[in-house]
Amino acid sequence: MRNRDNHVKHIREFIGKDYKAVVFGSSWQAEEKIAEEVLQSNPYAKIIIAPHDLKRVAYLRQVFPNAVLYSMIDGSQPADFSSRVLIIDSIGLLSRLYSYADVAVVGGGFHDAGLHNILEAATFGVPVLFGKHYKKNPEADDLIAAEGGKAFEKEGQAADFVMFLINNEDALDSMAGNARKFIDSKPDATRQIMEKILF
């Protein structure tokens, strides 16, 4: 997955040179609360939200009134990269978006629906944060043990840790390296992830 073409048009330009990118993948309301806290507390974070359900886009536009939609910057009009929040209103981009992340927050773990795929983000050597409801995802325990991921009881704790990583380059690099080593230590991990995505 790392070796394929993971380019998504305009994402690098949206993030810019002076910001850290936090990708919220398959988000629900809990993860979007974390995004709100990070946005308010850290001026050097750019937020990319790919909601679990595109029906959430209207709600997200209310919560983040200054956000730009991906369809707006991917259209024929001149792109606006000044916003600090990008809402992904298209399907099929998330696994590639993680390749741009400095930190990933994966949805589903703060409620009983259960955690979504954390390996997509870890594949790119990205620290992966999520809620405590992950009993159907045994790989979450392994990623935590490898110190490449971290689970939280409450949204505020996760938001605080995102900000800690953004402000501490050594801690961010260490956790990112651990996530990458975790994936590399698993035989055929990339092939298995790709099979789940493609088939």
N, C-alpha and C positions, 0 to 999 in steps of 0.2 A: 504494500500500500504506500509506503514511503517512496518507493522507486517509480511509481506511476506519475502521470501528470496531474498534480493536485491544484493546478492554477484555477482560481475563480476570478473572473474579471472584476477589476476595480477594488478588490479587498485590500491589497497592499496600499493603494492610494488613499483609501478611507482611513486606514490605521495611521499612516504617516510615520515620521521618523522619531517623534518625541513621545510616543505613547506606548503603553503596554495594552495588548489586546486580550480581553476576557470574553471567551465564547461560551454562551449559555445554550447548550444543546438539548433539544427535546424538552424545552422548559414548560413548567406549570407555574401556578401563581407563586409558590414558595420560592422557586429559583428567580422569578422576576422581582420578588421583594429584595433578594440579595443584590440583583442588578441595580435596583433603585439606591440601596445603601452605598454600594461601591461608587456609583455615579456621583452621589452627593458628597462623598467623603474624599474622593481622590481625583484631582483634576488631570492626572496623567494616565487615566484609564479610558480606553475606548471599548464600548460594549457592543457585542454582536449577539443578537438573540434570534435563535431558530426555534420557534415554539413547536411543541409536540403536535398541535392541531392548528392549522392555518385559520380556523375560526377565531383564534385568540388574537389575531392581528388587530382587529378593531379595538379590542380592550387595550392592547399594548400601545396603540396610538393615543389613547386617552392617558395612560400612565406616563408615557414619554412623548409629550406633545411636540418636542423639538427633534424627534427621531426622523430618520430618513428611511424609506422603504427600499429594499434592494431593487425592486422593479423600477423605482424612480432613477436610480443611478445607472441601471443597466439599459435604460431606454435611449431614445434618440436625442433627448434634451441634454444640455450640459450638466454634468454630474456635480452634486453638492457634497463636498467632503468635510464641511465645517462642523457638522453634527457629531456628537460623541456617542450616539446610539444608532445602530443599524439594525433594522428589523428585517429578517429574511422572510419574504412572503412568496417564496418559491420552494418547490420540493426538490430533493435530490442533491442538495449542496452540502449538507452537514458534514459528511465524512471528509470532504475536502477542506471545509472551513477550519477544521481542527488543525490543519497544517499551518495556519496563520496564528494560532493561539499562543499566548504566553501562559495562560491559565485557562483550564476548562472547568465549567460547572455543569454537570450532567443531571438532567431532570429525572423526576419520578421517585427519588429516594426520601422525600420528606412526607410522603403519604403512602397509603396502603396499596396503591396501584403498582408500586415497585419500581426499582431503578432501571433506567434504559442502558444502552450499550456504552460501557466505559472504555472498552478496548480500542474503539475507533480513535479516541483522543490519546490514549496512552501510547499507541503505535507511533505517534509523532514526537514522543518524548515531551509530553505536556503534563504538568501536575494536574491530577483529576480530583475534583472535590464533589461530594454528593451527600445526600441524607442517609440516615441510619437504616432505612427500610430496604434492605438489599438481600434478603434471605434466599431469593431465587438466583442470585448472582455470586456464586462462590469465588469467582475471580476477584471480587471486590476485597475479600479478606486477604487474598494473596498480594494484591496491589498495595494494600495498606501495610502489610507486613514488610513489603519491599521498600516502603517509604516513598512510593511514587503516587500514592493517593491518600485521601483522608475523608472520613465520614463525620458528620455533625448531627447533633440532636436538634439544634435550632438554627434557623436561617441567619440570625445575627452572628452566631459563632462562625459560620461559613463566610459571611461578609468580612468579618474581622480578619480571617485568615487570608482571604483574597488580597486584602490591603497590606497585610504583613508581607506576602510574597512580592507584591508589586514594589514595595519599598525596600526589600532586602534581596538584592541581586544574587548574593551567594546562596541564600536559602532557596530562591527560585531555581537557580542553576542546578543545585544539588538534587532537589526533588524531581526536576525535569530529567536529569540523568538517571535517576532511580527508575522512573517510569520507562525510559528507553531500555535500560538493562533488563527490566522485568519482561518486556515484550521479547527482547532478544534471547532471553533464557528459555522461552517456550518454543519447543520444536513445532514448526509449521504454523505458528501463531498467525502470521500475516495471511497465509493461504486460507486458514480457517475463517478469519474475519472477512476476507474477500468473498468466500463462498456464501457466508451469511448475507452479505450485502447484495450480491449479484444473483443468487438463486433462491 
